[in-house]
Amino acid sequence: MGTEGWCLLLCLALSGAADTVERQWRAVDVVLDCLLVEEGQQRGGFVSKENMVKALLVLKQVPVLDDGSLEGFTNFQLDTMATDNPPVTFEASVNLIQIPHAEALLHADCSGKEVTCEISRYFLQARQEATVEKAAWFITNVQVSGGGPSISMVMKTLRDAENGVILHPTLKLLQGLQGTVQTAVELQVTTRTPSLSFLLGSSASLHCSFSMAPSLDLTSVVWRLQQKGSGQLVYSWTMGQGQVKREGVTLEPEQQLMAGNASLTLPGLTLKDEGTYICQITTSLYQAQQIIQLYVQASPKVQLSLASEALRPTLICNIAGYYPLDVTVTWTREELGGAPVPVSDAFFSSLRQSPAGTYSISSSLTAEPGSAGATYTCQVTHVSLEEPLRASIWVSPPEQRTMPLGVLFASSLFFLVLLYLGLQRRQATSSKLCQDSEAFWAATLLPPSKKKE
C-alpha cells in the first residue's frame, strides 16, 4: 500500500476524531512515496526521471502530537504492499534524531498538499575506513508544497552479513531478508519556510534547524547568498568563532545553536538582500543544507491629480516606489448614480528606477466627464499589496469648470475699478491738502506789512 492508501486510512480516522481531546505524543510510521536516483547517476550527471525508480520511505515510529485523530491508525506493514513490481522500500529509524513538522508530512495529502521526496546515494566527505565496507549512505530531500517545510536527511545503513542480506535484482542495493533497506537517520536539516517575502526596510528571520546523532560533533554553520549567478558569504560559525559578512546580521546565540537552531536574522532589508540563501550544516562526518528563497518587496504609493482643466481634462496617476517590477494599473469611470465602467485608453510614461532600486511609472488619461460630471478611479495592483490601492477624483462638466473663470474675471475687474476709484479719490484729497498747506504757510511766514496789503 502506497501513501494514497495510508492517507485514506488517516483521513477516515480524522473524520471521526473529537476536537476536544487533549493532544498527546504518539509514535507512528510516516510513509512517503519517493523517487530513488539509480546508483551512478547522481555524481555530477544530469538526473532525469528516466534515471529514477519508485521507492517508499518509511520513517519508523516518529513522535507526533495526537489530538485523538490518530485513533485506529495502523503502522506500516510490508505484506500490505502490492506484489507486482514493488518499489524499493527504505525503513528509517529516527531514534537518534528528531523529525520536526512530522504532522505536516503525515497530514499532507489530507490537507490537499503534495509531498515530493527524492533519495540518492550520499558520499562521505571524509571516508572512514572502518565503516566503508559495512555501510552505505543515502540522502533524502522532502518538500511539502504550499509553503510547507523542507527536510534533508542523511541515512546510514549497515551491511551486516550476519543478519542475512539479499541483493536487489537491478539496483545493486543490499536488502534485508524482509525486502526492505534498513537505515537510521543520523542528521536532518530543516526549514519550515522555504520561501519568504518581506517589505523593504523590515527585518527578516530565516529559519534553519538541525538534529544529529549523539556520536556526531557540530563543526560549522555557514550561510551563503546566491544572487544573479554569483555567491557570497553572509555568516559563518566555526567551532565557536563567528564571522559576519553582512552588516547587522546575527545568528542565534550559541546555546540555541548547539541545541539545533541555526536561524539567521537580517535587519534593515535592502533590495541587495534578495536572493537564494543556503543554510549549510557540517558535522564531523556529514554535511546537509537547506535552501531558502527570500523576496524583498516595496509597496507602491499612488497619487491622482488633474493636470489640466481644458474642455477634455487630463488626469495623471503617479505610481512610485514599488518593487518588484510587475504592476497593474487600471482606470474606471463612474457617473453619478451609475456603476464603475472600465476605461482602456490610458497612456503610460517610461519606467523610472530610483538609486535604491525601486520603480516608478505614470499613467495618464483624457477624461470625458459628460454633461453631469464623473468620478475617475486609478487602481493599482502589486504583489506587495494585500488588496489593490485606489485613488479617485471628481471631474466636473465643462460648463461648471468655465463658470469659476467668469466669476474670477468679473471679480478681478470689479477690484480694479475699486482700486482706480480709490486712487482717484486719494489724488483729489492729496491736492486739496497741498493747497491748504500752502495757504497756511503763506499766512504764517509773510511779514505783517505784506499781510495788510
Order of alpha helices (4+ residues) and beta strands (2+ residues): alpha-beta-beta-beta-alpha-beta-alpha-beta-beta-beta-beta-beta-beta-beta-beta-beta-beta-beta-beta-alpha-beta-beta-beta-beta-beta-beta-beta-beta-beta-beta-beta-beta-alpha-alpha
